[in-house]
């Protein structure tokens, strides 16, 4: 029986690298993978998954209104899919997470979703909340804070490297805008 996995972390823990490695492992064994990434993430190129260490792969760019079950089923009917992988899974809607459960339950295809757990204020993203509730298995990928402790939070920085304490939940950026920290240092930067 296939499962829905949610691999979560703060930024810079290697989520995208792990996703691309997993896809490569399937392909190396002659199996087909289907990759999705959020269309909103335009840091590199829409429809392309790019890791910080330079690995890349083409992917289907999803928007909030897209039906991932129908898209997967359509591709699967043409060319058997052995695994679905989703990058930037925090940007999924609750309905899309349900659609991914349908991929595992009705099409018997494993789904590996990779994303952030929380935003720059410590709040869950919609997709992350639904994945935490619906995934069969939760896997934390770890990175470290500047102090050496496990980083579990993300701090958004302004153009002067000061922590941002309000604003839109979604603002695309990389190392230039976000830094991962342990809870203690997150609270010192954002809360106090």
LUMPAMI-885892 format. One record per residue: residue number from 1; residue in one letter; z, x, y of N, C-alpha, C, O in turn. Coordinates in steps of 0.1 Angstrom, whole numbers, padded with zeros to 4 digits. Layout:
// LUMPAMI-885892
kolza_senu_nw_nu_nv_caw_cau_cav_cw_cu_cv_ow_ou_ov
NUM_a_Z_X_Y_Z_X_Y_Z_X_Y_Z_X_Y
...
This chain:
// LUMPAMI-885892
kolza_senu_nw_nu_nv_caw_cau_cav_cw_cu_cv_ow_ou_ov
1_x_0000_0008_-0012_0000_0000_0000_0000_0009_0012_0008_0018_0013
2_x_-0009_0006_0022_-0010_0013_0034_0002_0010_0044_0008_0000_0043
3_x_0004_0019_0053_0015_0018_0062_0010_0021_0076_0000_0027_0079
4_x_0018_0015_0086_0017_0018_0100_0027_0028_0104_0039_0025_0103
5_x_0023_0040_0109_0032_0050_0113_0032_0052_0128_0022_0051_0134
6_x_0044_0054_0134_0045_0057_0148_0051_0070_0150_0063_0072_0147
7_x_0043_0080_0155_0048_0093_0158_0050_0094_0173_0041_0092_0181
8_x_0063_0095_0177_0066_0095_0191_0073_0107_0196_0079_0114_0188
9_x_0073_0109_0209_0080_0121_0215_0079_0120_0230_0073_0111_0235
10_x_0085_0129_0236_0082_0131_0250_0069_0139_0252_0063_0142_0241
11_x_0066_0143_0263_0053_0151_0265_0054_0165_0260_0065_0171_0259
12_x_0043_0170_0256_0041_0184_0252_0048_0187_0238_0053_0198_0236
13_x_0048_0177_0229_0054_0180_0216_0043_0182_0206_0047_0184_0194
14_x_0031_0181_0210_0020_0183_0200_0015_0170_0193_0009_0171_0182
15_x_0017_0159_0200_0012_0146_0194_-0003_0146_0191_-0007_0143_0180
16_x_-0011_0150_0201_-0025_0149_0200_-0030_0160_0190_-0039_0157_0182
17_x_-0024_0171_0190_-0027_0182_0181_-0025_0177_0166_-0033_0179_0157
18_x_-0013_0171_0164_-0010_0165_0151_-0020_0154_0147_-0024_0154_0135
19_x_-0024_0146_0156_-0034_0135_0153_-0047_0142_0149_-0053_0138_0139
20_x_-0052_0151_0157_-0065_0158_0153_-0064_0166_0140_-0074_0166_0133
21_x_-0053_0172_0137_-0051_0179_0124_-0051_0169_0113_-0057_0172_0103
22_x_-0045_0157_0115_-0045_0147_0104_-0059_0142_0102_-0063_0141_0090
23_x_-0066_0140_0112_-0080_0135_0111_-0088_0146_0103_-0096_0142_0094
24_x_-0087_0158_0107_-0094_0169_0101_-0090_0170_0086_-0099_0172_0077
25_x_-0078_0168_0082_-0074_0168_0068_-0081_0158_0060_-0086_0160_0049
26_x_-0082_0146_0065_-0089_0135_0058_-0104_0139_0057_-0110_0138_0046
27_x_-0110_0143_0068_-0124_0147_0068_-0127_0158_0059_-0138_0158_0052
28_x_-0118_0168_0058_-0120_0179_0049_-0121_0175_0034_-0127_0182_0026
29_x_-0115_0163_0031_-0115_0158_0017_-0127_0148_0016_-0127_0140_0006
30_x_-0136_0147_0025_-0147_0138_0024_-0144_0124_0028_-0151_0114_0024
31_x_-0133_0121_0035_-0129_0108_0039_-0132_0106_0054_-0131_0115_0062
32_x_-0134_0093_0057_-0138_0090_0071_-0125_0085_0079_-0117_0078_0073
33_x_-0124_0089_0091_-0114_0085_0100_-0120_0077_0112_-0131_0080_0115
34_x_-0112_0068_0117_-0116_0061_0129_-0105_0064_0140_-0093_0062_0138
35_x_-0110_0070_0151_-0100_0074_0162_-0102_0065_0174_-0113_0062_0178
36_x_-0090_0061_0179_-0089_0053_0191_-0081_0061_0202_-0072_0068_0198
37_x_-0085_0060_0214_-0077_0065_0225_-0078_0055_0237_-0087_0048_0238
38_x_-0068_0056_0245_-0067_0046_0257_-0078_0050_0267_-0079_0061_0271
39_x_-0086_0040_0271_-0096_0042_0281_-0090_0045_0295_-0096_0052_0303
40_x_-0078_0041_0297_-0071_0044_0310_-0068_0059_0311_-0067_0064_0323
41_x_-0067_0067_0300_-0065_0081_0301_-0078_0088_0304_-0085_0091_0294
42_x_-0080_0091_0316_-0093_0098_0320_-0091_0112_0324_-0099_0118_0332
43_x_-0080_0119_0320_-0077_0133_0324_-0089_0142_0320_-0092_0151_0328
44_x_-0095_0140_0308_-0105_0149_0304_-0119_0142_0304_-0127_0144_0312
45_x_-0120_0133_0295_-0132_0125_0293_-0129_0112_0286_-0123_0113_0275
46_x_-0133_0101_0291_-0130_0088_0284_-0138_0088_0271_-0149_0091_0270
47_x_-0131_0084_0261_-0136_0083_0247_-0136_0097_0240_-0143_0099_0230
48_x_-0128_0106_0245_-0126_0119_0239_-0111_0122_0238_-0104_0121_0248
49_x_-0106_0126_0227_-0093_0130_0225_-0092_0145_0227_-0099_0152_0220
50_x_-0084_0150_0236_-0083_0164_0239_-0069_0169_0238_-0060_0163_0245
51_x_-0066_0179_0230_-0052_0185_0230_-0051_0196_0240_-0061_0202_0245
52_x_-0038_0199_0243_-0036_0210_0253_-0040_0223_0248_-0043_0233_0255
53_x_-0041_0225_0234_-0046_0238_0229_-0061_0239_0227_-0066_0248_0221
54_x_-0068_0228_0231_-0082_0229_0231_-0090_0222_0220_-0102_0222_0220
55_x_-0083_0215_0211_-0089_0207_0201_-0094_0194_0207_-0088_0189_0215
56_x_-0106_0190_0202_-0112_0177_0208_-0119_0169_0196_-0122_0175_0186
57_x_-0120_0157_0199_-0127_0148_0190_-0132_0135_0197_-0125_0131_0207
58_x_-0143_0130_0194_-0148_0118_0199_-0139_0106_0194_-0134_0107_0183
59_x_-0138_0096_0202_-0129_0084_0198_-0134_0072_0205_-0142_0073_0215
60_x_-0130_0061_0200_-0133_0048_0207_-0123_0046_0217_-0111_0046_0214
61_x_-0127_0044_0230_-0118_0042_0241_-0114_0027_0241_-0123_0018_0243
62_x_-0101_0024_0239_-0097_0010_0239_-0091_0005_0252_-0085_0013_0260
63_x_-0094_-0007_0256_-0088_-0014_0267_-0079_-0025_0262_-0079_-0028_0251
64_x_-0071_-0030_0271_-0061_-0040_0268_-0067_-0052_0261_-0060_-0059_0252
65_x_-0079_-0056_0264_-0085_-0068_0259_-0092_-0066_0245_-0097_-0075_0239
66_x_-0093_-0053_0241_-0100_-0050_0228_-0092_-0054_0216_-0080_-0053_0216
67_x_-0100_-0059_0206_-0093_-0063_0193_-0096_-0051_0183_-0107_-0050_0178
68_x_-0085_-0044_0181_-0086_-0032_0172_-0088_-0036_0157_-0094_-0028_0150
69_x_-0083_-0047_0153_-0086_-0051_0140_-0101_-0054_0138_-0107_-0050_0128
70_x_-0106_-0062_0147_-0121_-0065_0145_-0129_-0053_0146_-0139_-0051_0138
71_x_-0126_-0044_0155_-0134_-0031_0157_-0133_-0023_0144_-0143_-0018_0139
72_x_-0121_-0022_0138_-0119_-0014_0126_-0126_-0021_0114_-0133_-0014_0107
73_x_-0125_-0034_0113_-0132_-0041_0102_-0147_-0039_0103_-0153_-0037_0093
74_x_-0152_-0040_0115_-0167_-0038_0117_-0171_-0024_0112_-0181_-0023_0105
75_x_-0164_-0014_0117_-0168_-0001_0113_-0166_0001_0098_-0174_0007_0091
76_x_-0155_-0004_0093_-0151_-0003_0078_-0162_-0009_0070_-0165_-0004_0059
77_x_-0168_-0020_0074_-0178_-0027_0066_-0191_-0019_0066_-0199_-0020_0056
78_x_-0193_-0011_0076_-0206_-0002_0076_-0203_0011_0069_-0212_0016_0062
79_x_-0191_0016_0071_-0189_0030_0066_-0174_0031_0063_-0166_0031_0072
80_x_-0170_0031_0050_-0156_0029_0046_-0147_0039_0054_-0150_0051_0055
81_x_-0136_0033_0060_-0127_0041_0067_-0114_0043_0059_-0110_0034_0052
82_x_-0109_0055_0059_-0098_0059_0050_-0085_0060_0059_-0074_0059_0053
83_x_-0086_0062_0072_-0074_0062_0080_-0078_0059_0095_-0089_0064_0099
84_x_-0070_0052_0102_-0072_0049_0116_-0061_0057_0123_-0049_0057_0120
85_x_-0065_0064_0134_-0056_0072_0142_-0057_0068_0157_-0068_0066_0162
86_x_-0045_0066_0163_-0045_0061_0177_-0037_0071_0185_-0026_0074_0183
87_x_-0044_0076_0196_-0038_0085_0205_-0034_0077_0218_-0040_0066_0220
88_x_-0024_0081_0225_-0018_0074_0236_-0014_0060_0233_-0018_0051_0240
89_x_-0008_0059_0222_-0004_0045_0216_0006_0038_0225_0007_0026_0224
90_x_0012_0044_0235_0021_0037_0244_0013_0027_0252_0019_0018_0257
91_x_0000_0029_0254_-0008_0020_0262_-0014_0008_0254_-0021_0000_0260
92_x_-0010_0007_0241_-0014_-0005_0234_-0007_-0017_0239_0004_-0016_0245
93_x_-0013_-0028_0237_-0005_-0041_0240_0002_-0045_0228_0000_-0040_0217
94_x_0012_-0054_0229_0019_-0059_0218_0009_-0065_0208_0010_-0063_0196
95_x_-0001_-0073_0213_-0011_-0079_0204_-0019_-0068_0197_-0022_-0070_0185
96_x_-0022_-0057_0203_-0030_-0047_0196_-0021_-0040_0185_-0027_-0036_0175
97_x_-0008_-0039_0187_0000_-0034_0177_0000_-0043_0165_-0001_-0039_0153
98_x_0001_-0056_0168_-0001_-0066_0157_-0014_-0065_0150_-0014_-0065_0137
99_x_-0025_-0062_0157_-0038_-0060_0151_-0038_-0048_0142_-0044_-0048_0131
100_x_-0030_-0038_0146_-0030_-0026_0137_-0022_-0029_0124_-0024_-0023_0114
101_x_-0012_-0038_0125_-0005_-0042_0113_-0014_-0049_0104_-0013_-0048_0091
102_x_-0024_-0057_0109_-0034_-0063_0102_-0043_-0053_0095_-0048_-0056_0084
103_x_-0046_-0042_0102_-0055_-0032_0095_-0048_-0027_0083_-0054_-0025_0073
104_x_-0035_-0024_0084_-0028_-0019_0072_-0026_-0030_0061_-0028_-0027_0049
105_x_-0022_-0042_0065_-0019_-0053_0056_-0031_-0059_0050_-0031_-0063_0038
106_x_-0042_-0062_0057_-0054_-0069_0052_-0065_-0060_0048_-0072_-0063_0039
107_x_-0066_-0048_0055_-0077_-0039_0051_-0072_-0028_0042_-0080_-0020_0037
108_x_-0059_-0026_0041_-0053_-0016_0033_-0057_-0002_0038_-0059_0007_0030
109_x_-0057_0000_0051_-0060_0013_0057_-0048_0018_0064_-0042_0010_0072
110_x_-0043_0030_0062_-0032_0035_0069_-0035_0037_0084_-0047_0041_0087
111_x_-0026_0035_0092_-0027_0037_0107_-0016_0047_0112_-0005_0045_0109
112_x_-0021_0057_0118_-0012_0067_0124_-0013_0066_0139_-0023_0069_0145
113_x_-0003_0061_0146_-0002_0059_0160_0007_0070_0167_0018_0072_0162
114_x_0002_0077_0177_0009_0087_0184_0010_0084_0199_0001_0080_0205
115_x_0023_0085_0204_0025_0082_0218_0039_0085_0223_0047_0089_0215
116_x_0040_0083_0236_0053_0084_0242_0062_0072_0239_0057_0061_0236
117_x_0075_0075_0238_0084_0064_0236_0088_0057_0249_0088_0045_0250
118_x_0091_0066_0259_0096_0060_0272_0088_0066_0283_0081_0076_0282
119_x_0089_0059_0295_0082_0063_0307_0092_0072_0315_0102_0077_0310
120_x_0088_0075_0327_0095_0085_0336_0108_0080_0341_0116_0087_0347
121_x_0111_0067_0339_0124_0061_0342_0132_0058_0330_0143_0052_0331
122_x_0128_0062_0318_0135_0059_0306_0133_0046_0300_0141_0042_0291
123_x_0123_0038_0305_0120_0025_0299_0109_0026_0289_0100_0034_0290
124_x_0110_0017_0279_0100_0017_0268_0086_0012_0274_0086_0003_0283
125_x_0075_0017_0269_0062_0012_0272_0060_0000_0263_0067_-0001_0252
126_x_0051_-0009_0266_0049_-0021_0258_0044_-0017_0244_0050_-0023_0234
127_x_0035_-0008_0243_0030_-0004_0230_0041_0003_0221_0042_0000_0209
128_x_0049_0011_0228_0059_0018_0221_0070_0008_0216_0075_0009_0205
129_x_0073_-0001_0224_0083_-0012_0220_0078_-0019_0208_0086_-0021_0198
130_x_0066_-0023_0208_0060_-0031_0197_0060_-0022_0184_0062_-0026_0173
131_x_0056_-0009_0186_0055_0000_0175_0069_0003_0169_0070_0003_0157
132_x_0079_0005_0177_0092_0007_0172_0097_-0005_0164_0105_-0004_0154
133_x_0093_-0017_0168_0096_-0029_0160_0088_-0032_0148_0094_-0036_0138
134_x_0075_-0028_0148_0066_-0032_0137_0062_-0021_0128_0057_-0024_0117
135_x_0063_-0009_0132_0059_0002_0123_0067_0003_0110_0079_0000_0110
136_x_0060_0007_0100_0067_0009_0087_0075_0022_0087_0086_0022_0081
137_x_0070_0032_0094_0077_0045_0094_0077_0050_0109_0066_0050_0115
138_x_0088_0055_0113_0089_0061_0126_0092_0076_0124_0100_0080_0116
139_x_0084_0084_0132_0085_0099_0130_0086_0105_0144_0077_0103_0153
140_x_0097_0112_0147_0099_0118_0160_0093_0132_0159_0096_0140_0150
141_x_0084_0136_0169_0079_0149_0171_0088_0155_0182_0090_0149_0192
142_x_0092_0167_0180_0102_0173_0189_0096_0184_0197_0087_0192_0194
143_x_0101_0185_0210_0099_0196_0219_0112_0199_0226_0122_0192_0223
144_x_0112_0209_0234_0125_0213_0240_0124_0212_0256_0114_0213_0262
145_x_0136_0210_0261_0139_0210_0275_0140_0225_0279_0141_0234_0271
146_x_0140_0227_0292_0141_0241_0298_0154_0247_0294_0156_0260_0294
147_x_0164_0239_0290_0178_0245_0286_0178_0248_0271_0188_0254_0267
148_x_0168_0244_0264_0167_0247_0249_0171_0236_0240_0169_0236_0228
149_x_0177_0225_0246_0180_0213_0238_0167_0205_0236_0157_0207_0242
150_x_0169_0196_0226_0157_0187_0223_0154_0178_0235_0163_0172_0241
151_x_0142_0178_0239_0137_0170_0250_0134_0156_0245_0126_0155_0236
152_x_0139_0146_0251_0137_0132_0247_0131_0123_0258_0127_0112_0256
153_x_0132_0129_0270_0128_0121_0282_0117_0128_0290_0114_0140_0288
154_x_0110_0120_0299_0099_0126_0307_0102_0123_0321_0106_0112_0325
155_x_0101_0134_0330_0103_0133_0344_0089_0134_0351_0082_0143_0348
156_x_0086_0124_0360_0074_0125_0368_0077_0133_0381_0088_0131_0387
157_x_0068_0142_0384_0070_0150_0396_0060_0146_0407_0049_0142_0404
158_x_0064_0147_0420_0055_0145_0431_0047_0158_0434_0049_0168_0427
159_x_0039_0158_0444_0031_0169_0447_0039_0181_0451_0034_0193_0451
160_x_0052_0179_0455_0061_0190_0459_0071_0194_0447_0080_0201_0450
161_x_0068_0189_0435_0076_0192_0423_0090_0185_0424_0099_0190_0417
162_x_0091_0175_0432_0104_0167_0432_0103_0155_0422_0092_0150_0421
163_x_0114_0152_0416_0114_0140_0407_0111_0127_0414_0116_0125_0425
164_x_0103_0119_0407_0099_0106_0412_0109_0096_0406_0111_0096_0394
165_x_0114_0087_0414_0124_0077_0410_0120_0063_0410_0127_0054_0406
166_x_0107_0061_0414_0102_0047_0415_0087_0048_0415_0081_0058_0418
167_x_0081_0037_0411_0066_0036_0411_0061_0029_0399_0068_0024_0391
168_x_0048_0029_0398_0041_0022_0387_0044_0029_0374_0045_0042_0373
169_x_0046_0021_0363_0050_0027_0350_0039_0036_0345_0041_0047_0339
170_x_0026_0033_0348_0015_0041_0343_0009_0048_0354_0003_0043_0364
171_x_0009_0061_0353_0002_0070_0362_-0002_0082_0354_0006_0090_0349
172_x_-0015_0084_0352_-0020_0094_0343_-0018_0108_0348_-0021_0110_0360
173_x_-0014_0117_0340_-0012_0131_0344_-0008_0139_0332_-0004_0134_0322
174_x_-0008_0152_0335_-0004_0161_0324_0007_0170_0329_0016_0165_0336
175_x_0007_0183_0326_0017_0192_0329_0019_0193_0344_0030_0197_0349
176_x_0009_0190_0352_0010_0190_0366_0018_0179_0372_0023_0180_0383
177_x_0021_0168_0365_0028_0157_0369_0041_0154_0362_0049_0147_0367
178_x_0042_0158_0349_0053_0154_0341_0059_0167_0334_0052_0176_0331
179_x_0072_0166_0332_0079_0176_0324_0089_0169_0315_0096_0159_0319
180_x_0090_0174_0303_0100_0169_0293_0113_0175_0295_0115_0187_0297
181_x_0124_0167_0294_0137_0172_0295_0147_0165_0285_0143_0154_0280
182_x_0158_0171_0283_0169_0165_0275_0175_0153_0284_0172_0153_0296
183_x_0182_0145_0277_0188_0133_0285_0197_0138_0296_0196_0132_0307
184_x_0205_0148_0294_0214_0153_0304_0206_0157_0317_0210_0153_0328
185_x_0196_0165_0315_0188_0170_0327_0180_0159_0333_0177_0159_0345
186_x_0175_0150_0325_0168_0138_0330_0177_0130_0339_0173_0126_0350
187_x_0189_0128_0335_0199_0120_0343_0202_0128_0356_0202_0122_0367
188_x_0203_0141_0356_0206_0149_0368_0194_0148_0378_0196_0147_0390
189_x_0182_0147_0372_0170_0147_0381_0166_0133_0386_0162_0131_0397
190_x_0168_0123_0377_0163_0110_0381_0174_0100_0384_0172_0091_0393
191_x_0185_0100_0377_0195_0090_0379_0205_0093_0390_0208_0084_0398
192_x_0211_0105_0390_0221_0108_0400_0216_0111_0413_0224_0114_0423
